[in-house]
Amino acid sequence: MQTTADVVIIGGGIMGASTAYHLARKGCKNVVLLETGEFLGLGSTGLNAGGVRYQFATAVNIELSKLSIAMMERFAAEMDQEVGLRRCGYLFMLDQEADLAQFRANVALQNAHGVASRIVDAGEIASLAPEVDLTGIIGGSWCSLDGLVDPNGLLQGYVSNARRLGATLRTNMSATGIDVDDNRVRRVVTSAGTIETQTVVIAAGPWSAQVGALAGVELPIQPIRRQIAVTDEIPGLRPDFPFVIDFSQALYFHREGRGILTGMSNRDEPPGFNTSVDDDWRLHHIERAMERLPLLADAGIAAEWAGLYEVTPDDQPILGRLPQMEGLLVCAGFSGHGLMHGPAAGLLMAEEILDGRATTIDIDPLRWGRFESGVSAGEYNVV
Ligand SMILES: Cc1cc2nc3c(=O)[nH]c(=O)nc-3n(C[C@H](O)[C@H](O)[C@H](O)COP(=O)(O)OP(=O)(O)OC[C@H]3O[C@@H](n4cnc5c(N)ncnc54)[C@H](O)[C@@H]3O)c2cc1C
């Protein structure tokens, strides 16, 4: 058991693993990552839908996507690990004039950041996704370069390369305390002993508020249950079926294997750590899904599960140093779109720790301090 570390990372999902890798790659090798679970990636990182998109409503999220997706494109060559990046396109379908107006503004912002998204009318939606019932749909937005990535490949690439570069990633080991003194981090208490350190990164996804509390810090990150179902094979399903989102119902579909993965967010779900499948919501979801995508009527359910979004008041992550506690940093609260931003987030955290400040992207809009001055408009494209 290592008793000192330059950096201790708490949490072994995509954020922790990416941060460990980027620190080691920049030469900081005395890094210890702690993961409660028996394996890495058993939290949200192992339970998500694998979606990757540029279509966001805030400049900083669009930039996080641009940086992350470029890193995914180079991943196999640089990391010796396939991540299965598949550009099937994301089609947002809208049935409210107010949403269409907001999406026009979002697309204009995306275009200004060099993203080739566009507004589409119902006729074009019908040709992009003829399988979908368009009742009530008045328009939408489309980006052909959005798509899917393999969450496990992404995580394993960071895990194996972090280890190869000298970082220590421990499973079955929880952070149970963060000792502070004079507003400064001194050590992390774990289930297997104590590690002296000056720098701690909270990367505990939906559990991040609990980990923050170990240091007496309040983090506004709530766990919210989200469910997914995957069908068995659907004969004739085309390989390039896009990622389709019925925005007002928070209902989505994409091709998974030879079937369809579908999710639907319950916007009334209370915060909590329950990850059992909600049978009532399951029924509601499947009925709505069959209405929108009638080919589901003949499909059987092959798998279903629930995981946790890690939600902040403005649906944007909290990144960087915490002003109230020297040596304490956060990389959490990605509000349901963190897998795709994991590559960029880890790099930015390594810069913040080793260079004093993240520079590749300006993360000021994502710093904890924004909540002190009242929550401003957050991310709109949340599913
Ligand atoms: C149903 C669903 C669908 C999603 N779809 C998408 C999508 O399509 N695209 C996308 O980009 N994102 C998606 N997401 C969101 C994405 O999965 C998360 O944003 C991302 O995985 C967060 O990663 P993380 O590393 O912050 O958290 P996690 O993967 O949850 O990792 C945190 C880890 O911290 C560990 N931990 C907690 N407390 C401690 C402690 N005290 N000591 C040690 N370890 C601790 C946990 O065991 C856990 O493994 C989805 C999420 C869900 C639930």
The ligand as a Gaussian input file, in Angstrom:
#p B3LYP/6-31G(d) Opt

LIG

0 1
 C      -28.548000       5.536000     -18.522000
 C      -27.399000       6.472000     -18.827000
 C      -27.155000       6.854000     -20.138000
 C      -26.093000       7.707000     -20.422000
 N      -25.820000       7.993000     -21.738000
 C      -24.730000       8.734000     -22.034000
 C      -24.375000       8.961000     -23.399000
 O      -25.036000       8.505000     -24.313000
 N      -23.252000       9.700000     -23.649000
 C      -22.492000      10.229000     -22.641000
 O      -21.505000      10.904000     -22.932000
 N      -22.799000      10.025000     -21.346000
 C      -23.905000       9.288000     -21.023000
 N      -24.226000       9.062000     -19.715000
 C      -23.462000       9.761000     -18.666000
 C      -22.116000       9.112000     -18.408000
 O      -22.247000       7.731000     -18.218000
 C      -21.496000       9.782000     -17.166000
 O      -21.534000      11.186000     -17.317000
 C      -20.051000       9.359000     -16.976000
 O      -19.917000       7.958000     -17.049000
 C      -19.557000       9.864000     -15.624000
 O      -18.297000       9.294000     -15.376000
 P      -17.624000       9.457000     -13.963000
 O      -16.274000       8.891000     -14.055000
 O      -17.790000      10.868000     -13.529000
 O      -18.579000       8.599000     -12.967000
 P      -18.675000       7.032000     -12.715000
 O      -18.474000       6.243000     -13.939000
 O      -19.940000       6.798000     -11.968000
 O      -17.440000       6.734000     -11.783000
 C      -17.396000       7.157000     -10.441000
 C      -16.744000       6.048000      -9.638000
 O      -16.452000       6.534000      -8.332000
 C      -16.502000       5.420000      -7.457000
 N      -16.598000       5.905000      -6.089000
 C      -17.642000       6.544000      -5.513000
 N      -17.350000       6.860000      -4.235000
 C      -16.064000       6.428000      -4.024000
 C      -15.195000       6.460000      -2.886000
 N      -15.593000       7.008000      -1.717000
 N      -13.977000       5.910000      -3.003000
 C      -13.578000       5.331000      -4.171000
 N      -14.367000       5.270000      -5.265000
 C      -15.591000       5.816000      -5.189000
 C      -17.719000       4.660000      -7.941000
 O      -17.675000       3.324000      -7.524000
 C      -17.626000       4.826000      -9.451000
 O      -17.022000       3.725000     -10.090000
 C      -25.277000       8.219000     -19.377000
 C      -25.525000       7.838000     -18.058000
 C      -26.568000       6.972000     -17.771000
 C      -26.812000       6.549000     -16.347000

